[in-house]
Amino acid sequence: MVALACGATALALPAVAVAETAVLRGLDKVTARVSTIEAPAGKTVHFGTLDILVRACSKRPPEETPETSAFLEVTERKPGAPPQRLFMGWMFASSPALSALEHPVYDLWVIDCKTAAPDQPSGIE
């Protein structure tokens, strides 16, 4: 448990692992194709006309109630039009409808968070 002190009151927060990569699932409603998207935190990935930027991805340890969440910024880039932000906020794997990307062509939801294996370099120096 992590304790956060706020004045004289301490708030206990469950431990979460902060991951380096979010695993997302995307659905193209026009072609009915489902894609698994691995999006490293801090790097923009593309899915159709969408640019997806993962700011954070966290996953509770196995002994806690299962929950995976990611803070995403989703921007649409159409040719000849300025970029339009469609979504910015937390998505939760256990409740995809709670904060969903609403788009006529694409659905996007969080599946998992991954960290680099100990024998692999993390890319962060």
Buried (B, 14 or more C-beta within 10 A) or exposed (E): EEEEEEEEEEEEEEEBEEBBBBBBBBBBEEEEEEEEBEBBBEEEBEBBBBBBBBBBBBBBEEEEEEBBBBBBBBBBEEEEEEEEEBBEEBBBBEEBEEBBBEBEEBBBBBBBBBBBEEEEEEEEE
